[in-house]
Amino acid sequence: MRLTRPEFASRLPLWGLSLLLVAALPVGVIAQDPDFSALILSPEPGEIIEQTTTMVAVSFIDPSRVLDTGSIRLFVDNIDRTADASINSDVMVWKPAAALVQGIHSVVVTMQTTSGAALPTTSWSFVVGAPPEGVTPGEVPIAAEAPSGVPSWAMLRGNVKLEGVVKSIGGDGADYRRESPASAKAWMNLNGRLGGTWRYDAYAHFNSYESHSLQPINRLRFGIRSSWLSLSVGDVTPTVQNMILWGRRVRGVALDFRTGKFNLQVVTGQTKRGVEGSLYSDDSTRVFRRGTYAQNLTAVRPYFGDGSPWQLGFTFMKVRDDVGSIGDLRTSDPLDPGFASVSTNPTPKDNLVLGLDFTLYAFQRRLSVTYDNAFSLYANDISGGPLSKADLDTFFRDNDLEPINFDPADWESIFILNESVIPIDPRGLTNMAHQLRANLSLGTHTVGFRWRSVGGSYYTLGQTYLQRDRAGIRIQDTFRMLDNALGVTVGWESYDDNLDDAKPATTGTSTLTLDVSWQPDPLSPGFAIGYRTFNRENSLDTVAEGGVSEGTNTYSAGAFLPVNVLSGLRSRVNLNWTSVGRDDALNNLVGTNNRYYLLGFSSRFEDRPTEFSVNYGLNTSELTGYGAQTTFHRILLKGRHGLNSRLFATGDLTYTSATSPADIANLGLSYNRSELMVGGEYYWTTTSYASLRAGFGSYRDNRRAGLDTTELTLRLRLVRSF
């Protein structure tokens, strides 16, 4: 048995070692997947907020990229709000179109890994306005008033979590594994009162995978808030304007100043840090890693009105790469004087975006209408600086335009205007984005409408996942009936590209969604069915021309059945089935047919702390164009038993197998993987514990030689909630 890399000690910093030495401290928290965690950004658990400041935000700490962003579902007060949220691999943000009613509101976020395994659910509650008398929402209580003689800031609420993992991987395939043999992580989430309406919060996440050759993984943030001011310093994820800056991580300062009639948002900081490129150590003619420029962002949004019944805002955002933040490392060949040298760096960018947003509320905020627009200028390469006045005059004459009295050098601090600007001619308004949203709450119905148009030349570095060259509508209605036992969501989306008429044909997409669920109460049987059809097509006749005629149909059904056969044993059965079929009339080789089956059984004793579960999953994945099917089987056994009131034993056993037909060779799979984890948890208090788990894993590849591995794992988790 050997470690995967010789730099074992260098991958575990001193602070990581110190975390592993505090096992004797009385600490503890909810266990999460070791490769992933979800951080609640806003509102904090138990926080009391105003009706006009509601924003639900969750950050995803995912260095191993195990999260499937398409699986994220957001439920607010048991209503699916996923379609109205902005979601990417780093953050999820949802702002209600209409103000939430006063009282307690619940949030539930469910997620899966890219392999389909469920990640821990993130759930909490918060209060809009004053909470009902005698009720404290959330898992983390609101900071109480300090006792006499104790300063209010010292009354902390929050949690601290520490985790250390040591692995030893052996076998012929060990060199292909990328995990570090030792890693450490730490999380801290605190909040409290400073006095009066003033509150503070602090968040920190440290990860031993942090490296100057990567973008930041560690997170630090400190903030103070009152009824008229919010100020955060550190790693912030501002939501300024939906089409300009929304959920992008910024290491800097975020301020929101509110007087009601006049308000001001300001964000400034760094969105990327400079990372030098590198060449292969044994071959200076090849680029090993491209460099990354440090990127700085500043956004200002003055806005007027408090949303009763309107609000008007104007946004200015400037984002620019710092050309001097990294050196110009180039490839070279000492033995070839004529070698064509290549820079390891990308072209540095400059981005200027201006926009307007207007929101109107009516019918006691049951109806909200919001319009956003934005105009962008984007320079794709600013390494040569701005155009000279003479070059600009020549450009105008070449395009049969009269030169103007304008020198780009005079405006270099605002925007670098040169021949790389997109669009080079903005008169076609292809660099504009528009969005109109309306939401109506009527009885149990919540109806949402959105029209969005984003030009092909519109660029914003404040929301990099916004799709360009796309226009269309989305309509969705979510409602409940029969004493809230029956829930229904129906939605329709339709989008077209080629807004600039620059492509050979326009490609249109359409999606119809229908979800129905039934459960009278949490202890009753329940079921859910779903249907989704997606179509994408254009008028071109062949794949070589860019033609597409694709359709995907998804069917799903699930049932939850309480089974109380034995006295004192509460059990339930879960049944789930999903079918996803894709075909393309112009290219039958891309067709797929996938089936997912899941059978789960779980039980817990009412009179003693013992619980266990058994889950079986079957997935058949067929490449219809090749007539080849891969079959996956997975069995998962989990158990937890209380040895006494403080000490618990835990165990997990997982077996996975995959088989494909032998005639598809390297396109197929054939392997077996087994994992066993056993350990224990010791509780000092009901909310603080230490967990120590040891595991053994085995991977056997039946088709490819040299990939078999065995793995030993030791994981320590320490948590303190207060």
N, C-alpha and C positions, 0 to 999 in steps of 0.2 A: 504493500500500500504506500502511495506517495502523494504529496501535496501537488496541486495543479500548477503552481508557480513557485519559483524559488524566493520571490520577494514577499514571503509570508509576513514578516515583521513590518515591512514598509507599508503594507496595505492596512494595518491596524494602528492608527495613530495613538498617541499617549492618552488623549481623552477617551478613546475607545477602550483602551485597557483599563482605565480608571472606572469606566461604567461597569465592567465585568467584576470589579472588586468590591462592589457595594451590595452584594447579595444579602448581607446581614441587615440591611435597612428595611424598615416596614413600608414597602411600597407595592402598587398594583393597578390594572386597567383592563378594558375589554380586549381580548386577543384578536389580532388581525393577521391577514396573510403576510408572510415575511417579506414579500416582494412588492407590497402595495399598501397604501393607506390613503384614506380620504379625510381631508381636513375641513372642518366647518369654518368658513370665513364669516358668513353673515346670514341671518342674525345669530348671535351667540345663543347657546342653549339657555333658556330662561330669560332672555333679554326682553326688556320692555321698549318698544319702538313706537314712533309716530306713524300715522296712516300714510303719510306722504313719503316716507323714507324706506319702505319695504324693499328689500332686495335679498333674494336667497342665492348664496354663492358657496360652492364647494370646490376646493382645490385638490387635485389628484397628485400624490407623490408616487411616481411610478418609474423608477430608474430602469427597471428591467422590461418595461413596456408590456406588462401582462394584461393591461386593461383593454377590453374591446369597447371603444367609445360608442359603437352602434348599439350596444346592449344597455346603455345607461337609461334608466327610467326615473322620472321625478314625479312624486305624488305630493300635492299640498292639500291637506284636509281631505285625503282619500280621492282626490281628483287628479287624473293624469295630466300634468302640465309639460310633458317632455317636448311636445311640438312647439311650445312657445319659448323654450329655453335656448340659450346659446351654449353649445357644447363643443369642446375640443379635448385633446388628450391631456391638457393641463388644468382646465377649469370648466365648471358649469355655472352659468349665471341665469337667473330668472327674475324678471321684474313684472309684477302684476300690472296688466293694462288698466284695471280699475282698483281703487284702494280697497284693501281687505277690511272687513268689518272689525269692530273692536272685540277683543277677547283672545282666547288661546287658539293658536294655529299649529298644526302638526306638519312635519316634513319627513318624507321617507325617500331615500335614494337607493335604488337597487342596481347592481352591476354584475358583469360576468367577465371572466378572462377570455382571451382570444381562443382558448381551447373549449370554451363553453361552460367551464366550472363557475359556480356562483361565488362571488366575493362577499365579504361581510356587508350587511345592510347598514347604511348610515341613517339614523333617525334622531330627531330632536323636536322640541317645541319652543315657541316664543309667544310673546304677548303683544298685541296691537292695542295701545291705550292702556287702561288700568285693568289688571287681572281680577277675576271674580274674588270676592272676599274669602279668605282662608285657603286660596289655591296657589300653589307654586308650581309653574310649569317646568318642563325640561328635566333632563337627567342631571344637569349641573345647576344647582340652585342659584338664584340671584343673590349677589353678595349682601349679607345681612348688615344691619346697622352695627357699628362697633360698640362693644361694651365700654362702660365708663373707664377712661384712662388709656384706651387703646385707640390709636389713630385709625380712621376709616380706611386708609389705603392699605393697612396691614391685614384687613379682612379679605384674604384671597379666596377665590373659587377657581377651580380648574383641575388639571391633572398633569402628571409628568410620567412619561413612559421611556424606558431604556431597553435596548435589545442588543444582544451580541450573538453572532453565529460563527461557528467554526466548522469547516468541512474538510474532509480528506477524500479525494477522488482517485481511484485507481482503475486499471484496465487499459486495454489498447486504445480506447476512445477518450482517455482523460485529457489529452492535449487539445481536443476539440471543444472542451467545455470552457466557457468564458467566466464563470463565477470566480470571485476571489475566494481563497481558502479561509479568509477571516474577514468579517465585516461587523460594523457596529452602527447603531442608529439611536437617535434620541429625539423625543418630542416634548415640548412644553406648551401648554395652553392655559393662560391665566387671565382673570378679569377681576375687577373690583371697583369700589367707589372711591372717589377723591373728596367727595363732599358736595352737597346740594345735588344738582343735576349732572355733575361731572362724573364720568366713568373712565376707566382705562382698561386696555387689554394688551396682552403680549403673547406672541407666538414665536416658537423657535423649532427648527428641525435641523439636525446635524446628521450627516451620512458619511461613512468612511469612503464611499465612492466619489466624494467631492475631489475634483482635480482641476488644475489650471489648464489642462488640455481639453476640458469640456465646458459647456455652459453650466452655470451654478445649479447645484442640486440642493445645497443647504438653503434654508429659508429663515429670515429674521424679520420680525415686524413688531413695532410698538405703536399704540395709538391712544388718543384721548378723544372723548366725545361729550357733547352736551346737546341741549335742544337747538343750539344755533351754530355749532362748530364741530366738525370732525377733522382730525389731523392724524395721519398715519405716516410713519417713517420706517423705511426698510423695504421688504419685498411686498409690494401692493399689487392688486389686480383691479384697477379702476374700471368703472362702467360710466363713460362720459356721454357718448352718443352712439346709438346702435350701429350706424354705418361707418363710424370713424374709429373709435377707441372703445373696445368692449372686452374686458377680461384678459388683456395682455399683461403678462408679468412685467413690472417695472421696479427696478431697485432704486428707490429715491424717496420722493415725498408726494403725498396726495392730500389735498385740502378741499374741504367743502364748507363754505361760509354761507349761512342762511339768515336772512332777515325777513323773508316772506315776499316782499315786493321786489327786492334786489338780492340776488344770490350769485355766488361765484365758485366754480370748481377750477382747481389748478393741479396739474400733475406734471412732475418733471423728474427725470432720472435716466437710468440706463436699462435698455431692453436686452442687450447682449454685451458680453464682455469680450475684449480682444483676446483671440487665441491664435498663436503663431502656427503657421503651416509647417510641415516637415516632409523630408524626403526619405526614401528607403535607405537604411544605414549601409546597405551593401550595393546600392545602385542609385547614384545621384541623378540619373536621367528620369526617374519615376517619382511621382507625387504620392506620398503615403497618406498625408492628411492635408486638405485644403485649409487655409487660414480663415479666420472669421474676424471681421472688423468690430470694434466696439461700436455700439449703436446707441445714440442718445435721443430721447423723446421729450418734448414739451407740449402740453395741451392746456388750453385755457377755454373755459366755457362760462361766460356770464349768462345767467338765465333769470327770467322775470316771472313773478307769480309763484304761488305756493300750491297750485293745483286746485284751487277753489275759485272758479271752476276751470282755470286754464294755466298753462305754463309755456313760455316761449324762450328758447335758448339759441345761442350762436356759438359755434365751436371753431377754434383754430388749433390745428395740430401740425407740428413740425418734427420730422424724424430724419436723422442724418447719420450715416456711417462716419466714424472718425478715421480718416485716411492715415493719419500718423500713429494709430494705436498699435499697428503691427508692422514688421519689416517686410521688405519686398524680396522674399526668398524665391529663388528661381532654380530650375533644373539646370544641370550642366554635365558635360562630358569632357574631362581633361584630355582624352585621347582623340577627340574629334573637334578641331577648331571651328568647323562649319555647323556644329550641332545647333538646332533651333531651340533656344531656351524658352521655357514656359514658366510663368509665375504660378506659385502655389495659391495665390490669393484670388478671390472672386472680384468682380467689379464693384466698387463702393457705390452706395445708393443715396439718393436724397428724395424726400417725400414731403409735400406740402398739401394739406387738406383743409378745406373750409366747408362748413355746413350749418344747416338750420334745423331745428326741431320744434314742433308745436304739438301740445297735447290739450285736449278739451274733454272735460267730464260733464256728464248730464245724468238726470234721473237718479239723484242721490248716489252718484258714482257707479251706477249699474251699467252705464255706457261710457266707454272711453274711446277716443279716436286720436291716434298719434301719427304725425307725418314727419319723416326725416328725409333730408336730402344732403348731398355732399358733392364737392367738386375737387378734383385732385390734379396735381402735377407731380410727375415721377421721373426723376433723372436716373437712368440705368447705369451710368458710369460718370462719376464726378472726379475721376483721378486727374483729368486734364484741366479742371477748373471751368469757369464760365466762358461763354463765347465773347470775343472782342466785339466792340461796336461795329467795326468794319465787316466782320464775318456775319453779324446779324443783318446788316444792310444788304449784303450780298444774298443772303437767304431770302429776304423779302423780294428782291428784284427777280430772283430765279423763279419765284412763285407768282409773278405778275402782281406784286403788292407794293404799295408805296412805303418806303422806309419810315420809321417813326423815331421820335426823339427819345430813345431809350438805350441805356448802356447797362448790360447785364452785370457788369462788375460792381455797379452801385448797389445792387440788391443781393450780392453774394451771401451776406449774412442771413438773409431770409430764404433764398432758394438759388441753387446753382443752375442757371439756364444754359444749356449747351445742345449739341446736335443729338444727344442720347435721350432727350426729353420725350416722354410718352404722355399724350400724343404730340407729335411735332406740330400739328395744326389742330388747335382745340375748337375750331369753329363748328365741327360736327357734333360737339357735346357728347362724344363717346367716353369722356372721362368723368361722367356724372353717375350718381347712384341715387335712387329714390325708393322710399318705402312708405306704405300706408297701412296702418294696422287699426283694427277695430275689435273691441270685445264687448259682449253684451251678456249680462247675468240676468236671466229671466226665470224665476221659479228655481227649479233644479237644473235648468239648462245653463251652460256656459258656452256661448258661441264665439268663435274667433275667426277673424278674416285678415288675410295679409296679401297685399300686392307689393311685389318687389321687382325693381329693374336696376341691374348693375351693368354699366357699359363695359365693353371689352378693354378699354384703356383706363378704367378706374382702378387705382391702386391705393391701398391704405396699409401701412406697416403697423397700424394699431389694431388691426383685426385681420390677420394673415389668412384665416380660413374662409373668408368671404369669397364666394364663387363669382367670378367675373363673367361677362358676356352671357347673361341669363336674366330672363324676365318671365314672370308668371304669377299665379295666385295660389293661395292655400286657404281652404275653408274647413273648419272642424267644429263639431258640436258634441259636447260631453254632458250627459244627463243621467239622473237616477230616478227610479220609479219603485212603486210597491214598498213603501217605507224604507227606501234606500237599499233594498235587497238586490235590485236589478240595476246594474250599471252598464251604460252603452256609450261608446265613442265611435263616431263616424266621421271620416275626413276625406278630402279630395285635394290633390295638388296637380298643377299643370304648369310646365315651364318650357320655354323655347330659347335656343341660343341664336347666334348669328345676328345679333342686334345691329352690327355695323355693316352687314351684307358683305363681309370679307371672306366668307367661306363658300364652297361650292353648293352647299345646301344647308337648310335649317334642320337641326335635330331637336325633336320634341320629346319630352318625358311626361308621363302622367302616372299618378299613384292613387289608388282607392284603398282605404283602410276601414275595417269594421271590427270592433272588439265588443264582446258581450260577456258580462260576468254576473254570477248569482250567488249570494250568500246572505241569508237573513241575519246571522250574527256570527261572531268569531268562532263559536263552538259548534256551529251547524255545518253540515256538508255544503260544499260549494263547487262551482264549476266555472270555467271560462273557455270561450271559443274565440278565434280570431281569423280574419282573412285579410290578405294584402295582395294586391296585384300591381305590378310595376311594368310599364311599357316604355320603350325608347326606340325611336325610329326616325329615318329621314327618307328623302326621295331618291337617293343614289341606289344603283342597281347591283353593285358588286362591292365586296370587301376591299378590293384593291383601290377603288375610288373613294373609300371612306364610308361606304354604305353600312347601315345597321338597321336591324328589325328584330329587336330583342324583347322578350317578355319573361317575367318572373312572377310566379304565383306561390304564395305562402299560405299554408293552412296550419292552424294550431288548435289544440284542445287540451284541457287539463281539468282535473278533478281533485278535490280534497275531501277525504272521508274520515271522520272520527270513528275509531273502532274501540269500544270499551267493553270487551268481552270478559276480561278478568277484573274482579273487584280490586280497587286500589292501583290499577295500572291504566294510565291514560295513553292511548295510542292513536295514531293516525296513519292513513295511507295516502300517498300522493301519486297521481298518474298524469303523465304529460306526453304529448305526441305533437311533433312538428314535421311538416313536409314542405320542402322548398324545391321547386322545379324551375329551371331556366332553359330557354331555347332561343336560337337566333335563326330566322328563316334564311339568312344569307350565309351563315357559317355554322354548319351543324357540329363542328369540332369543339365549339365552346359550350355545348349543352351540358347541363349537370342535373342530377336528381339526388337530393339528400333527404334522408329520413332520420328523425331523432325520436327515440323512445326512452322514457325514464319511469322507473318504478321505485318508489321510496316507502320505507316503513320506519316509523320512529315511535319510541315509547319512553315514558318516565313514570317512576313510582311516586305516588302521592305521599307516602309515609316515610320515605327515605331518599337521600340525594343520589339517586342512580338513574341514569338515562342512557339510551343507546339508539343507534339508527343503522339501517341497512339500505343502500341505494344501488340500483343496477341501471346502467345506461347502455343503449345500443344505438350506434350511428352507422348507417349505410350511405356511402358517398360514391355516386356513380358518374363517370365521365361518359355520357351517352354517345358522344361522337366516336369514342374508342371502344365502346362496349365493355368497359372495365369498371369493376366495383370494388371499393375498399370498405372493409367492415371493421368497426371499432367496438370492442367490448370493454366496459369498465365496471368494476365492483368496488364499492367504498363502504367500509365498516368503521363506525365511530362509537366510542363509549366513554362514559365519565361516571366514577363511583366515589362517593364520599366515605373515606375511612373514618373520619370523625367530623366535628363541626368546622375544623380548620384545614384539614388535609384531604386533597382529592387526587385520585389517580385517573389518568387519561390515556387513551390509546386510539390510533388511527391505522387502518390497513387499507391500502389501495392496490388494485391489480388492473392493468390496462394491456390490451392486446390489439394489434392491427394486422390485417392480412389483405393482400391484393393478389390478383391472378399473376402467376409466374411469367406469362407471356408479355406483360407490359414492362418488364425489366426495371430500369431505374426510375420509371414513372410511378412505381408502386411502393408499398410499404409492407414490411413483415417484421414485427418486433413484439417483445414482451417486456413490460416494466412493472416492477413490484416495489412498494414503499411501505415501510413500517415505522411508525413514530410512537413512542411510549414516554410517559413522564408523569409529573405531578405538579399540583398547585398548592401553595401554602398561603392561607389568608391570615394577616394580622388583624384586619378589620373587614367589614363587609364590602369595602370598596378598594382595599389594598392587598395585593398579593404578589408572590414571586412564582414564576413558572420555569421549570427546567425540563426539557424534552430531548431525548436522544433518538436517532433514527438510522435506519439502514435502507439503502435503495439499490436496485439492480436493474440494469438495462441490457437486453440481449437482442441484437439485430440478426435476424435470420437470413437476411439477403445480402448485406454488405459486410465484408470483413473489416476488422480494425476499428469498430465503433462500440464494442461492448465496454460497459463501465460498471463499477460498484462505488457506492458513496456512503460515507459515514457522516452524520450531522449531529451537532450539539448546539442547542438553542436555549439561551437564557433570556427571560423577559421579567422586568421589574416595573411595577406601576404604583403610583401613589395618587389618589384622588382626594381632593380636599375642598 
